[in-house]
Amino acid sequence: LVNKSRGQASLNHSSLNYSSPDIAAIKYGASHGNALALVADRTVGNTLEQQGAFLSSLWMHALLCDQGPRRAAILGWVYIASRVAYPLLFRAGHPWLQLSTCPGYWVIWTNLAAACAATIFHIDLLSFAEW
């Protein structure tokens, strides 16, 4: 691939294969021949990717906010529901998958915002909601 005839390294593009792979092959790998295996792999992968942010934000909300444990439990159930919906909506594809991922992200950011507001500004961001 490298041409060193002039003492300079240059890339020889003639030996490269420029095919246009589809986005799914790039994102998920071409090795997934079974659709259910891909759904299971992405469900576990996405859950593990978000677990650190979810658990830390959930605990911060529970420990730092007024009525934190009760609200954190409700938000935790919303998050679990979004995780349960993930494999079904992943199978349906985009944009349906957003119906699972966006509520999960909303729960994480709500937990973080409430915990930060309670700690820094001593206000209850979720006081408007009668939980």
C-alpha positions as CSV (number, residue, x, y, z in Angstrom):
1,L,0.0,0.0,0.0
2,V,2.9,2.4,0.5
3,N,5.1,3.6,-2.3
4,K,8.6,4.4,-1.2
5,S,10.3,4.9,-4.6
6,R,11.1,8.6,-4.1
7,G,12.1,8.3,-0.5
8,Q,8.7,9.5,0.6
9,A,5.9,7.5,1.9
10,S,2.7,7.9,0.0
11,L,-0.5,5.9,-0.1
12,N,-1.1,3.8,-3.2
13,H,-4.9,4.1,-3.6
14,S,-5.2,1.6,-6.5
15,S,-5.0,-1.4,-4.2
16,L,-7.7,-0.2,-1.8
17,N,-11.3,-1.5,-2.1
18,Y,-13.7,1.4,-1.8
19,S,-17.1,-0.3,-1.5
20,S,-19.9,1.5,0.2
21,P,-20.9,-0.5,3.3
22,D,-24.3,0.2,4.8
23,I,-24.5,2.1,8.1
24,A,-25.6,-0.9,10.1
25,A,-22.5,-2.9,9.0
26,I,-20.3,-0.1,10.2
27,K,-22.2,0.5,13.5
28,Y,-23.0,-3.0,14.5
29,G,-20.4,-5.1,12.6
30,A,-20.9,-7.3,9.6
31,S,-20.7,-10.5,11.7
32,H,-24.3,-10.4,12.9
33,G,-26.1,-12.7,10.5
34,N,-29.0,-13.4,13.0
35,A,-31.4,-10.5,13.6
36,L,-32.3,-11.7,17.1
37,A,-28.7,-12.0,18.1
38,L,-28.2,-8.4,17.0
39,V,-31.2,-7.3,19.0
40,A,-30.0,-9.1,22.1
41,D,-26.5,-7.8,21.6
42,R,-27.6,-4.2,21.3
43,T,-30.1,-4.4,24.1
44,V,-27.4,-5.6,26.5
45,G,-24.8,-3.3,25.1
46,N,-27.0,-0.2,25.4
47,T,-28.1,-1.1,28.9
48,L,-24.5,-1.5,30.0
49,E,-23.5,1.7,28.3
50,Q,-26.1,3.7,30.2
51,Q,-25.9,1.8,33.6
52,G,-23.2,4.0,35.1
53,A,-25.0,7.3,34.3
54,F,-28.3,5.9,35.4
55,L,-27.3,4.3,38.7
56,S,-25.1,7.3,39.8
57,S,-27.8,9.8,38.9
58,L,-30.5,7.7,40.6
59,W,-28.5,7.5,43.8
60,M,-27.6,11.2,43.8
61,H,-31.3,12.1,43.4
62,A,-32.3,9.7,46.1
63,L,-29.7,11.0,48.6
64,L,-29.7,14.7,47.9
65,C,-33.3,15.7,47.1
66,D,-36.3,16.2,49.2
67,Q,-38.6,13.2,48.7
68,G,-35.7,11.9,46.8
69,P,-36.1,8.1,47.5
70,R,-39.8,8.2,46.4
71,R,-39.2,10.2,43.3
72,A,-36.0,8.3,42.4
73,A,-38.0,5.0,42.6
74,I,-40.7,6.4,40.3
75,L,-38.1,7.6,37.8
76,G,-36.3,4.3,38.1
77,W,-39.4,2.4,37.1
78,V,-39.8,4.7,34.1
79,Y,-36.2,3.9,33.1
80,I,-36.8,0.2,33.5
81,A,-39.9,0.4,31.3
82,S,-37.8,2.1,28.6
83,R,-35.2,-0.7,28.8
84,V,-37.9,-3.3,28.5
85,A,-39.2,-1.5,25.4
86,Y,-35.7,-1.3,23.8
87,P,-35.6,-4.7,22.1
88,L,-39.1,-4.4,20.6
89,L,-38.4,-0.9,19.3
90,F,-34.9,-1.8,18.1
91,R,-36.5,-4.4,15.9
92,A,-38.9,-1.7,14.5
93,G,-35.9,0.5,13.7
94,H,-35.4,4.2,13.6
95,P,-37.2,6.5,14.5
96,W,-39.2,4.1,16.7
97,L,-36.1,3.3,18.8
98,Q,-36.2,6.9,20.0
99,L,-39.3,6.0,22.0
100,S,-37.1,3.9,24.2
101,T,-33.8,5.8,24.3
102,C,-35.2,9.3,24.8
103,P,-37.2,8.5,28.0
104,G,-34.1,6.8,29.4
105,Y,-32.0,9.8,28.7
106,W,-34.7,12.1,30.2
107,V,-34.7,10.1,33.4
108,I,-30.9,10.3,33.7
109,W,-30.9,14.1,33.1
110,T,-33.9,14.7,35.4
111,N,-32.1,12.8,38.2
112,L,-28.9,14.8,37.6
113,A,-30.6,18.2,37.3
114,A,-32.7,17.6,40.5
115,A,-29.6,16.5,42.5
116,C,-27.5,19.4,41.3
117,A,-30.3,22.0,41.9
118,A,-30.8,20.6,45.4
119,T,-27.1,20.6,46.2
120,I,-26.0,23.9,44.7
121,F,-29.1,26.1,44.8
122,H,-31.1,24.4,47.6
123,I,-34.2,24.3,45.4
124,D,-36.5,21.4,44.5
125,L,-36.8,21.3,40.7
126,L,-39.5,18.7,40.9
127,S,-41.7,20.4,43.4
128,F,-44.3,21.2,40.7
129,A,-45.0,17.6,40.2
130,E,-47.3,16.0,42.8
131,W,-45.7,12.6,42.9
